[in-house]
Amino acid sequence: MKSIAIAGLTGQGIETAGEIISSVVNSLGYSHRSWRDFSTIIRGGYTSFEIYISEKDSQTPLPRIEKIDLAIVWDNQGVDNYKLRIKDNKMMFGSSKATTLLSGNQFEVPNLGYNVWCVGVISGYLGIHIDYIEKEVMVKFRSESNLKLLREGYKLGKQVETEVPLINLNSNNITISGNDALSLGAISGDVRHYYGYPITPASEILENLSKWLPSLGGQAYQVEDEIAAIHAAIGCSYAGKRTFVATSGPGLALMTEGLSYAATTEIPLVIIDNQRGGPSTGMPTKTEQSDLQHLKNAGHGEFARILLTPTSIIDCIVTMQEALNLADYYQCPVIIALDLDLAVRNISIPWSLVENALQSVEVDRGPTLTNLNTTIESYVRYKPQADHSPPLRSIPGIKGGAYVASGDEHDERGWMEPNFMEIRKTLHKRRLQKADKIDYKRHFTRIGNSEAPIMIIGTGSIGELIEYFVKNNDGFQGLLIRQLVPIPQEELLMALTNLEKVIVAEYNATGQIRTIIKDVIQDKEILSLLRFDGEHYTNEEFEEAVVHILNKKNKVYQF
């Protein structure tokens, strides 16, 4: 494992430098992951990029680690950020503004060009042939004026070249983020129309689909706000086309009225919430898992919903396809909640892993008639079937299949002003209970030693940390929970049998996952591992937190 960091100011192209290095490492066939830390304010601030490159035989990259092999910083703030993390002070390089560097590796570097110089230092250290780097830099910048700075940095990097330089492994790798994975899963799940409004960290989904859908005969639309986005999506779904919406906390608040409308009209809709730090605008570029209680209860009135939480980037592909199927079958909102770190994290992995995930779920439209040549006799849209399965859904154009999709309370035909005393006992009760138990096979993923007495429960970006920890500690097992609403009580109870302790790890201050599953774990000794400063654990920090909470008497540890 090689770990590298670049730190500088917003506007210096730190992200671009990271993208260049990532692209070259990916082209050489090495699995890796990156971590991005950027300012939460529009006028900018300090930003950093870290990349962790796996060994030759690794298909999936390890989680973020604490110790850094090579760090390049712009000024003294960067020195402060990495002086405790760098393995060897001699491996920290910086511009002349980094006056507190202990190594003396200060160099005169221009503000505009610092990022290209950083690329040179890193590629020299990694032993990557200069031709690979020059080609990638020219793709990004097109001007040969950048090559001088690149070569100067490269010479410095070669002076500290790693003992095992990177070579071309001839592997077919792809670099993918959680947002990329959700977008690919949606396309594989037959989504061809998308309506969205930009918001961090969900904007990448709109950007992806704007590029990818037209070649597939579809279209992505940037509408005026989140209210328009969700109602346009509902209209698209009503017309029989698959779609979804993606947003974050503030945008989700605006979508709440549409959420309730989709529920009462029983129009399928998938909603993605990329959770960031709140409340209000909060920390828009920092990670958190603090919307879960809102997602469990959001909307006016009472209605059925399904809440899923992917546990990895590859899992985002599969969960997205499953969510589209569940929405069609149960005709209710299906919400996918992931945190910012999982949404924007990039990993480089073999394309075969992505391809297998894309092919793992077949499109299933549930009880939906889509053949326009069909004729329906005596159609009653909201009448349940005799076997209590969800009612038959038609789309516009099917003869005899017309119905009113009213947000007002309605009878089984969709007509308004029914006998409320009667309807609320029948139709409304059916709406409430139709997703009490869902036919879903992947409630959670159990990992590690199944006989271990201590279980760590988590989801989202914490999933990789739990997986790595339990695989290296025999006394623990892990449970990566994916279905939060409705809670799969029977399956969870079986998984929790014979445990001595349960640690619930989450990125929020109030233990929202623990609260959701409390009825299932109430007879166990429960410990809460909470972090809410917006940062993502390193492997070492996570292990420290687990050890700390087990050795202390208090049952809540806030990192």
FIMI-771663 format. One record per residue (C-alpha): residue in one letter; x, y, z. Coordinates in Angstrom, 2 decimals. Layout:
<atoms>
  res        X        Y        Z
    A        X        Y        Z
...
</atoms>
This chain:
<atoms>
  res        X        Y        Z
    M     0.00     0.00     0.00
    K     1.28     3.44    -0.97
    S    -0.36     6.52     0.52
    I     0.06     9.99    -0.96
    A    -1.39    13.41    -0.09
    I    -1.58    16.79    -1.83
    A    -2.70    19.88     0.10
    G    -3.30    23.42    -1.08
    L    -5.83    26.17    -1.68
    T    -9.11    26.04    -3.53
    G    -8.43    27.23    -7.06
    Q    -4.97    25.68    -7.31
    G    -6.30    22.60    -9.06
    I    -5.64    20.10    -6.28
    E    -8.60    18.03    -7.46
    T    -7.30    18.09   -11.04
    A    -3.88    16.89    -9.90
    G    -5.56    14.04    -8.06
    E    -7.61    13.14   -11.11
    I    -4.47    12.97   -13.26
    I    -2.63    10.70   -10.83
    S    -5.73     8.55   -10.35
    S    -6.23     8.22   -14.11
    V    -2.63     7.14   -14.72
    V    -2.59     4.68   -11.80
    N    -5.90     3.28   -13.06
    S    -4.52     2.90   -16.59
    L    -1.61     0.89   -15.16
    G    -4.12    -1.53   -13.61
    Y    -3.66    -0.81    -9.90
    S    -6.65    -0.86    -7.56
    H    -6.76     2.29    -5.48
    R    -9.07     4.68    -3.68
    S    -9.01     8.42    -3.15
    W   -10.25    10.73    -0.41
    R   -11.17    14.36    -1.00
    D   -11.43    17.10     1.56
    F   -12.66    20.43     0.29
    S   -13.92    23.70     1.72
    T   -17.55    24.13     2.71
    I   -17.68    27.83     1.77
    I   -18.15    29.21    -1.74
    R   -15.21    31.61    -1.54
    G   -12.95    28.63    -1.00
    G   -10.43    27.54     1.60
    Y    -8.00    24.71     2.18
    T    -8.37    21.49     0.26
    S    -6.56    18.17     0.06
    F    -6.49    14.99    -1.97
    E    -5.25    11.60    -0.77
    I    -4.75     8.44    -2.78
    Y    -4.12     4.92    -1.47
    I    -2.71     2.45    -3.98
    S    -3.12    -1.27    -3.32
    E    -0.60    -4.03    -3.92
    K    -0.48    -5.88    -7.24
    D    -2.73    -8.79    -6.27
    S    -5.52    -6.71    -4.70
    Q    -8.83    -6.40    -6.52
    T   -10.39    -3.98    -4.06
    P    -8.58    -1.10    -2.35
    L    -8.22    -0.87     1.41
    P   -10.01     1.80     3.45
    R    -8.40     5.15     4.20
    I    -5.28     4.82     6.34
    E    -3.66     7.20     8.81
    K     0.00     7.15     7.82
    I     1.15     8.94     4.65
    D     4.22     7.91     2.62
    L     4.54    11.13     0.61
    A     2.92    14.53     1.27
    I     3.14    17.70    -0.83
    V     1.91    20.91     0.78
    W     1.53    24.52    -0.29
    D     2.10    26.35     3.00
    N     2.42    25.95     6.76
    Q    -1.21    24.94     7.18
    G    -0.51    21.90     5.03
    V     2.54    21.14     7.15
    D     0.39    21.25    10.29
    N    -2.21    19.00     8.69
    Y     0.28    16.26     7.80
    K     3.26    16.53    10.18
    L     1.77    13.93    12.53
    R     0.67    11.64     9.73
    I     3.79    11.54     7.56
    K     5.89     8.40     8.14
    D     9.17    10.16     7.44
    N     9.70    13.95     7.58
    K    12.05    13.68     4.60
    M     9.06    12.65     2.49
    M     7.21    15.96     2.87
    F     7.72    18.43     0.02
    G     6.34    21.93    -0.30
    S     6.48    25.33    -1.91
    S     8.63    28.13    -0.49
    K     5.60    29.19     1.54
    A     5.90    26.02     3.65
    T     8.58    27.56     5.88
    T     8.07    25.11     8.76
    L     8.96    22.01     6.75
    L    11.43    19.95     8.80
    S    12.85    18.27     5.70
    G    14.03    21.47     4.02
    N    12.31    20.31     0.81
    Q    10.97    23.79    -0.06
    F    10.89    24.82    -3.70
    E     9.92    27.94    -5.59
    V     6.67    26.97    -7.26
    P     4.11    29.34    -8.85
    N     0.58    29.44    -7.49
    L    -0.79    28.50   -10.92
    G     1.23    25.44   -11.74
    Y     1.60    24.07    -8.24
    N    -0.75    21.20    -9.08
    V     1.24    20.16   -12.18
    W     4.48    20.26   -10.18
    C     2.80    18.03    -7.55
    V     1.88    15.54   -10.28
    G     5.52    15.44   -11.31
    V     6.80    14.79    -7.77
    I     4.26    12.03    -7.19
    S     4.80    10.27   -10.51
    G     8.58    10.40   -10.01
    Y     8.21     8.90    -6.53
    L     5.96     6.13    -7.87
    G     8.39     5.37   -10.67
    I     5.78     5.92   -13.37
    H     7.33     6.53   -16.79
    I     7.32    10.21   -17.65
    D     5.56     9.54   -20.99
    Y     2.41     8.32   -19.21
    I     2.23    11.48   -17.13
    E     3.01    13.93   -19.93
    K     0.28    12.41   -22.07
    E    -2.31    12.74   -19.31
    V    -1.26    16.32   -18.46
    M    -1.59    17.32   -22.11
    V    -5.09    15.83   -22.20
    K    -6.07    18.05   -19.25
    F    -4.28    21.27   -20.12
    R    -3.25    21.04   -23.83
    S    -0.49    23.64   -23.35
    E     3.16    22.47   -23.37
    S     4.05    25.29   -20.95
    N     3.00    22.96   -18.13
    L     5.54    20.31   -19.05
    K     8.51    22.27   -17.64
    L     7.00    22.35   -14.14
    L     5.96    18.72   -14.49
    R     9.51    17.64   -15.34
    E    11.01    19.70   -12.49
    G     8.72    17.95   -10.03
    Y     9.44    14.59   -11.64
    K    13.19    14.97   -11.04
    L    12.55    15.66    -7.34
    G    10.27    12.64    -7.08
    K    12.85    10.38    -8.70
    Q    15.28    11.28    -5.91
    V    13.00     9.49    -3.42
    E    11.61     6.87    -5.78
    T     9.86     3.96    -4.09
    E    11.66     0.62    -3.95
    V     8.90    -1.05    -5.96
    P     7.93     1.32    -8.78
    L     4.56     0.99   -10.49
    I     4.53    -0.96   -13.74
    N     1.84    -1.70   -16.29
    L    -0.19    -4.64   -14.95
    N    -2.32    -4.78   -18.13
    S    -5.50    -4.96   -16.03
    N    -8.88    -3.68   -17.18
    N    -9.72    -1.29   -14.34
    I   -12.35     1.41   -13.98
    T   -12.45     4.37   -11.59
    I   -15.89     4.81   -10.09
    S   -17.58     6.79    -7.30
    G   -20.73     6.02    -5.36
    N   -22.62     8.56    -7.48
    D   -21.25     6.92   -10.64
    A   -22.39     3.55    -9.32
    L   -25.91     4.80    -8.64
    S   -26.08     6.31   -12.13
    L   -24.91     3.08   -13.77
    G   -27.34     1.05   -11.68
    A   -30.19     3.32   -12.75
    I   -29.34     2.95   -16.44
    S   -29.06    -0.82   -16.06
    G   -32.45    -0.68   -14.32
    D   -34.01     0.92   -17.43
    V   -33.98     4.59   -16.38
    R   -33.88     6.82   -19.47
    H   -35.31    10.08   -18.09
    Y   -33.99    12.07   -15.15
    Y   -35.01    15.35   -13.51
    G   -32.66    17.05   -11.10
    Y   -31.37    20.21    -9.53
    P   -27.70    20.66    -8.51
    I   -26.82    20.21    -4.85
    T   -23.67    18.95    -3.13
    P   -22.96    16.04    -3.07
    A   -25.63    14.73    -5.47
    S   -24.78    16.97    -8.45
    E   -22.53    14.32   -10.00
    I   -25.59    12.17   -10.71
    L   -27.18    14.95   -12.79
    E   -23.86    15.54   -14.55
    N   -23.42    11.82   -15.28
    L   -26.88    11.28   -16.69
    S   -26.67    14.47   -18.75
    K   -23.69    12.89   -20.53
    W   -24.83     9.27   -20.66
    L   -28.58     9.25   -21.33
    P   -28.75    10.99   -24.76
    S   -26.77     8.21   -26.45
    L   -29.33     5.75   -25.05
    G   -32.29     7.69   -26.40
    G   -33.00     9.39   -23.08
    Q   -32.53    12.79   -21.51
    A   -31.60    14.46   -18.23
    Y   -33.31    17.73   -17.37
    Q   -32.08    20.40   -14.97
    V   -35.25    21.96   -13.62
    E   -35.73    25.13   -11.56
    D   -35.67    23.54    -8.10
    E   -36.16    20.34    -6.13
    I   -39.93    20.83    -5.99
    A   -40.08    20.75    -9.78
    A   -37.68    17.80    -9.91
    I   -39.75    15.43    -7.78
    H   -43.07    16.36    -9.38
    A   -41.64    15.99   -12.89
    A   -40.30    12.59   -11.88
    I   -43.71    11.58   -10.50
    G   -45.30    12.57   -13.82
    C   -42.71    10.54   -15.70
    S   -43.38     7.52   -13.49
    Y   -47.15     7.94   -13.87
    A   -46.59     7.74   -17.64
    G   -44.93     4.35   -17.15
    K   -41.28     5.31   -17.44
    R   -38.71     4.50   -14.80
    T   -37.01     7.45   -13.15
    F   -35.70     8.70    -9.81
    V   -34.54    11.86    -8.07
    A   -31.34    12.54    -6.14
    T   -30.69    15.30    -3.61
    S   -29.31    16.10    -0.17
    G   -30.78    17.43     3.09
    P   -32.01    20.93     2.10
    G   -33.30    19.64    -1.25
    L   -34.99    16.72     0.46
    A   -36.95    19.17     2.61
    L   -38.34    20.78    -0.55
    M   -39.24    17.40    -2.00
    T   -41.29    16.31     1.01
    E   -44.66    17.41    -0.36
    G   -43.99    15.42    -3.53
    L   -42.99    12.43    -1.42
    S   -46.43    12.41     0.20
    Y   -48.14    12.88    -3.16
    A   -46.32     9.87    -4.65
    A   -47.40     7.84    -1.62
    T   -51.12     8.65    -1.77
    T   -51.33     8.20    -5.56
    E   -49.20     5.03    -5.28
    I   -46.93     6.10    -8.09
    P   -43.54     4.35    -7.88
    L   -40.57     6.61    -7.18
    V   -36.97     6.11    -6.01
    I   -35.40     8.96    -4.04
    I   -31.68     9.18    -3.30
    D   -30.48    11.20    -0.31
    N   -26.74    11.86    -0.26
    Q   -26.45    12.82     3.39
    R   -24.17    15.67     4.38
    G   -23.59    17.49     7.65
    G   -26.56    19.47     8.97
    P   -28.76    21.01    10.21
    S   -29.77    23.58     7.58
    T   -26.97    24.19     5.06
    G   -24.66    22.78     7.72
    M   -21.45    21.25     6.37
    P   -22.25    20.72     2.67
    T   -18.90    19.09     1.84
    K   -18.63    16.91     4.96
    T   -20.01    13.44     5.58
    E   -22.82    12.48     7.97
    Q   -25.59     9.92     8.46
    S   -28.03    12.24    10.20
    D   -31.07    12.22     7.87
    L   -32.18     8.69     8.70
    Q   -34.92     9.57    11.19
    H   -36.20    12.21     8.77
    L   -36.26     9.68     5.93
    K   -38.08     7.19     8.13
    N   -40.83     9.68     8.95
    A   -40.73    12.46     6.32
    G   -43.97    13.61     4.77
    H   -47.35    14.75     5.97
    G   -49.69    12.02     7.02
    E   -48.85     8.34     7.30
    F   -47.78     6.09     4.47
    A   -45.64     3.12     3.55
    R   -42.05     3.57     2.45
    I   -38.90     1.51     2.06
    L   -35.49     2.78     3.22
    L   -32.31     1.14     1.94
    T   -28.69     2.03     2.74
    P   -25.92     0.75     0.41
    T   -22.80    -0.54     2.14
    S   -20.16     0.00    -0.58
    I   -19.67     1.50    -4.03
    I   -20.36    -1.80    -5.78
    D   -23.39    -2.25    -3.53
    C   -24.73     1.10    -4.81
    I   -25.08    -0.46    -8.28
    V   -27.07    -3.43    -7.01
    T   -29.17    -1.50    -4.47
    M   -30.23     1.04    -7.10
    Q   -31.55    -1.69    -9.40
    E   -33.32    -3.42    -6.51
    A   -34.89    -0.12    -5.39
    L   -36.41     0.43    -8.85
    N   -37.94    -3.07    -8.75
    L   -39.25    -2.60    -5.20
    A   -40.81     0.77    -6.08
    D   -42.64    -0.77    -9.05
    Y   -43.88    -3.74    -7.07
    Y   -44.98    -2.03    -3.85
    Q   -45.98     1.23    -5.57
    C   -44.54     3.39    -2.82
    P   -41.51     5.65    -2.31
    V   -38.23     3.76    -2.01
    I   -35.47     5.86    -0.47
    I   -31.76     5.16    -0.83
    A   -29.65     6.87     1.84
    L   -25.88     7.06     1.62
    D   -23.41     9.48     3.13
    L   -21.22    12.03     1.35
    D   -18.04    10.00     1.68
    L   -19.56     6.99    -0.04
    A   -21.16     9.22    -2.69
    V   -18.01    11.05    -3.81
    R   -15.31     8.51    -2.90
    N   -13.49     7.19    -5.98
    I   -12.12     3.67    -6.20
    S   -10.32     1.91    -9.04
    I   -11.33    -1.74    -9.43
    P   -11.50    -4.38   -12.18
    W   -14.32    -3.73   -14.65
    S   -15.48    -7.32   -14.13
    L   -16.69    -6.43   -10.59
    V   -18.80    -3.59   -11.99
    E   -20.10    -5.73   -14.86
    N   -21.14    -8.52   -12.50
    A   -23.03    -6.05   -10.31
    L   -24.83    -4.54   -13.30
    Q   -25.93    -7.98   -14.45
    S   -26.98    -9.26   -11.03
    V   -30.53    -7.82   -11.01
    E   -33.17    -8.29   -13.69
    V   -35.66    -5.53   -14.44
    D   -39.03    -6.42   -12.86
    R   -41.88    -3.96   -13.38
    G   -44.15    -5.74   -10.90
    P   -47.94    -5.54   -11.40
    T   -47.62    -2.88   -14.14
    L   -49.22    -3.07   -17.59
    T   -46.94    -1.40   -20.16
    N   -48.24    -2.95   -23.41
    L   -50.34    -0.27   -25.11
    N   -52.18    -2.95   -27.12
    T   -53.75    -4.24   -23.90
    T   -57.42    -3.72   -23.08
    I   -58.67    -3.73   -19.48
    E   -62.27    -4.45   -18.56
    S   -63.85    -2.83   -15.45
    Y   -60.51    -1.44   -14.25
    V   -60.33    -0.34   -10.60
    R   -56.87     1.16   -10.03
    Y   -56.60     0.97    -6.24
    K   -58.37    -2.30    -5.58
    P   -56.04    -4.91    -4.07
    Q   -55.75    -8.34    -5.60
    A   -57.35   -11.38    -3.96
    D   -53.93   -12.64    -2.79
    H   -53.25    -9.28    -1.09
    S   -50.52    -8.40    -3.58
    P   -50.26    -4.74    -4.69
    P   -52.96    -3.56    -7.12
    L   -52.61    -3.65   -10.88
    R   -51.16    -0.45   -12.34
    S   -51.81     0.81   -15.85
    I   -50.14     3.57   -17.83
    P   -51.74     6.19   -20.09
    G   -52.70     4.79   -23.50
    I   -53.99     1.41   -22.36
    K   -57.62     1.03   -23.38
    G   -59.84     0.90   -20.31
    G   -56.93     1.70   -18.01
    A   -57.55     5.38   -17.35
    Y   -57.71     6.50   -13.73
    V   -57.44     9.64   -11.62
    A   -54.20     9.97    -9.63
    S   -55.47    12.47    -7.09
    G   -53.57    13.75    -4.09
    D   -56.95    14.08    -2.37
    E   -58.21    11.04    -0.52
    H   -60.04     8.89    -3.05
    D   -61.89     5.63    -3.44
    E   -60.65     2.50    -5.20
    R   -61.38     4.08    -8.61
    G   -59.39     7.20    -7.77
    W   -62.49     9.38    -7.44
    M   -62.49    12.11    -4.81
    E   -65.00    12.79    -2.02
    P   -65.60     9.15    -1.08
    N   -67.13     7.94     2.15
    F   -64.13     8.78     4.32
    M   -65.30     6.69     7.25
    E   -65.31     3.65     5.02
    I   -62.27     4.39     2.84
    R   -59.92     5.12     5.72
    K   -60.65     1.65     7.12
    T   -59.97    -0.10     3.83
    L   -57.93     1.70     1.18
    H   -55.88     3.81     3.60
    K   -55.13     0.78     5.80
    R   -54.00    -1.16     2.74
    R   -51.70     1.72     1.74
    L   -50.18     1.82     5.19
    Q   -49.53    -1.90     5.51
    K   -48.49    -2.93     1.98
    A   -44.77    -2.63     2.76
    D   -44.80    -3.81     6.39
    K   -42.88    -6.83     5.17
    I   -41.14    -6.76     1.83
    D   -39.77    -9.55    -0.31
    Y   -36.13    -8.51    -0.16
    K   -33.31   -11.02     0.17
    R   -30.41    -8.69     1.06
    H   -31.48    -7.22     4.39
    F   -27.87    -7.10     5.50
    T   -24.43    -8.61     4.87
    R   -22.82   -10.60     7.66
    I   -19.00   -10.71     7.68
    G   -16.19   -12.12     9.79
    N   -16.29   -14.86    12.42
    S   -19.95   -15.84    12.91
    E   -19.09   -17.31    16.34
    A   -17.47   -14.10    17.64
    P   -19.18   -12.65    20.75
    I   -19.05    -8.99    19.66
    M   -20.83    -7.61    16.59
    I   -20.25    -4.21    14.97
    I   -23.24    -2.86    13.02
    G   -23.04    -0.05    10.49
    T   -23.72     0.96     6.91
    G   -22.63     3.37     4.20
    S   -18.99     4.44     4.21
    I   -18.46     2.82     7.61
    G   -19.05    -0.55     5.94
    E   -15.51    -0.86     4.59
    L   -14.05     0.00     8.01
    I   -16.13    -2.67     9.75
    E   -15.22    -5.23     7.09
    Y   -11.50    -4.55     7.39
    F   -11.60    -4.53    11.20
    V   -13.48    -7.80    11.72
    K   -11.39    -9.63     9.13
    N    -8.31    -8.75    11.16
    N    -9.79    -9.36    14.63
    D   -11.20   -12.84    15.32
    G   -13.18   -11.76    18.36
    F   -15.54    -9.63    16.26
    Q   -18.10   -10.07    13.56
    G   -19.75    -7.42    11.42
    L   -23.23    -6.75    10.14
    L   -23.61    -4.25     7.32
    I   -27.27    -3.31     7.45
    R   -28.99    -2.43     4.21
    Q   -32.72    -2.46     4.99
    L   -33.70     0.06     7.69
    V   -37.41     0.44     6.88
    P   -39.21    -1.84     7.35
    I   -36.84    -3.43     9.84
    P   -36.38    -7.15     9.06
    Q   -36.93    -8.12    12.68
    E   -36.92   -11.90    12.38
    E   -33.76   -11.98    10.29
    L   -31.99    -9.51    12.60
    L   -32.96   -11.43    15.70
    M   -31.45   -14.58    14.23
    A   -28.24   -12.74    13.32
    L   -27.93   -11.35    16.86
    T   -28.31   -14.71    18.64
    N   -25.63   -15.60    21.22
    L   -23.91   -12.21    21.12
    E   -22.43   -10.65    24.24
    K   -22.17    -7.09    22.95
    V   -23.29    -5.02    19.97
    I   -21.50    -1.88    18.79
    V   -23.52     0.38    16.49
    A   -21.16     2.68    14.56
    E   -22.59     5.71    12.77
    Y   -21.83     9.22    11.59
    N   -24.27    11.25    13.70
    A   -24.59    12.56    17.26
    T   -27.82    10.89    18.39
    G   -27.50     7.23    17.38
    Q   -30.16     7.22    14.65
    I   -29.43     3.71    13.37
    R   -29.48     2.40    16.92
    T   -32.85     4.09    17.49
    I   -34.34     2.54    14.35
    I   -33.25    -1.00    15.29
    K   -33.66    -0.62    19.10
    D   -36.59    -3.04    19.37
    V   -34.46    -5.82    17.90
    I   -31.34    -5.23    20.03
    Q   -32.89    -4.17    23.35
    D   -31.92    -7.37    25.18
    K   -28.22    -6.96    24.26
    E   -25.49    -4.83    25.78
    I   -25.45    -1.97    23.29
    L   -22.56     0.42    22.72
    S   -22.79     3.46    20.43
    L   -19.80     4.63    18.43
    L   -20.66     8.12    17.18
    R   -18.77    10.61    15.04
    F   -20.25    13.88    13.79
    D   -17.34    16.23    12.99
    G   -17.79    15.67     9.26
    E   -14.60    13.65     8.85
    H   -14.26    10.04     7.77
    Y   -12.43     7.56    10.00
    T    -9.07     6.21     8.98
    N    -8.50     2.51     9.69
    E    -6.39     3.39    12.70
    E    -8.93     5.86    14.11
    F   -11.74     3.34    13.78
    E    -9.75     0.64    15.57
    E    -8.86     3.14    18.31
    A   -12.52     4.06    18.74
    V   -13.63     0.40    19.00
    V   -10.92    -0.41    21.57
    H   -11.75     2.74    23.55
    I   -15.47     2.02    23.87
    L   -14.82    -1.58    24.95
    N   -12.34    -0.53    27.62
    K   -14.47     2.27    29.10
    K   -17.56     1.98    31.25
    N   -19.57     4.52    29.29
    K   -21.72     3.02    26.56
    V   -21.46     5.97    24.14
    Y   -18.19     7.06    22.59
    Q   -18.13    10.26    20.58
    F   -14.96    10.47    18.54
</atoms>
